[in-house]
């Protein structure tokens, strides 16, 4: 996975960006992740579905927090949203 991630990073540094090559490299990384899941006995589709639900749940909490502050994702800074993400993640882990 590290090798595939390095290849993506290298591709991102090329100018002009070759979207077809980048797509291929991302596909290689995804394929490697699925193979890792299979090797360790994890259903990749279930794992991805759970990750998507977790992301959605956390992002909705960010939206709620921002709304309480009179803001929303379109106007909040990435730093503010990242800080909220980390706070929400920490709260979930402590529950």
C-alpha positions in Angstrom: 0.0 0.0 0.0 2.9 2.4 0.8 4.4 1.7 -2.7 1.0 2.4 -4.4 0.6 5.6 -2.3 4.1 6.8 -3.3 3.2 6.2 -6.9 0.1 8.4 -6.5 2.2 11.1 -4.8 4.7 11.0 -7.7 1.9 11.2 -10.2 0.5 14.2 -8.4 3.8 16.0 -8.8 3.9 15.6 -12.6 2.9 18.6 -14.7 0.7 18.6 -16.5 -1.2 16.1 -14.4 -2.1 12.9 -16.4 -5.6 12.1 -15.1 -5.6 8.7 -16.8 -2.3 7.7 -15.1 -3.6 9.0 -11.8 -6.8 7.1 -12.1 -4.8 3.9 -12.8 -2.6 4.5 -9.7 -5.6 5.1 -7.5 -7.1 1.9 -8.9 -3.9 0.0 -8.0 -4.1 1.4 -4.4 -7.8 0.4 -4.1 -7.0 -3.1 -5.5 -4.2 -3.5 -3.0 -6.5 -2.4 -0.1 -9.1 -5.0 -1.2 -6.5 -7.7 -1.3 -5.3 -6.8 2.2 -8.8 -7.0 3.5 -9.3 -10.4 1.9 -5.9 -11.6 3.3 -7.0 -10.6 6.9 -10.5 -11.9 6.6 -12.4 -8.7 6.3 -15.2 -8.1 3.8 -14.0 -5.0 1.9 -17.5 -4.0 0.9 -18.7 -4.1 4.5 -15.6 -2.2 5.7 -16.1 0.5 3.1 -19.8 0.8 3.9 -19.1 1.2 7.6 -16.4 3.8 6.8 -18.9 5.7 4.6 -21.5 5.7 7.4 -18.9 6.9 9.9 -17.9 9.7 7.7 -21.5 10.7 7.0 -22.3 10.7 10.7 -19.3 12.8 11.6 -19.9 15.3 8.8 -23.5 15.7 9.9 -22.3 16.5 13.4 -19.9 19.1 11.9 -22.8 20.6 10.1 -24.8 20.7 13.4 -21.9 22.3 15.3 -21.4 24.9 12.6 -25.1 25.7 12.5 -25.1 26.2 16.2 -22.3 28.8 15.6 -24.2 30.5 12.9 -22.0 29.0 10.1 -22.1 26.2 7.6 -19.5 24.1 5.6 -19.5 26.5 2.7 -18.3 29.4 4.7 -16.2 27.6 7.4 -12.5 27.3 7.0 -10.9 23.9 6.5 -9.0 24.4 9.8 -12.3 25.0 11.6 -13.9 21.9 10.1 -10.8 19.8 10.8 -10.8 20.9 14.4 -14.4 20.0 14.7 -13.7 16.6 13.0 -11.1 15.8 15.6 -13.3 16.9 18.5 -16.1 14.7 17.2 -13.8 11.8 16.7 -12.4 12.2 20.2 -16.0 12.3 21.7 -16.9 9.1 19.8 -13.8 7.3 21.1 -14.5 8.3 24.7 -18.1 7.0 24.6 
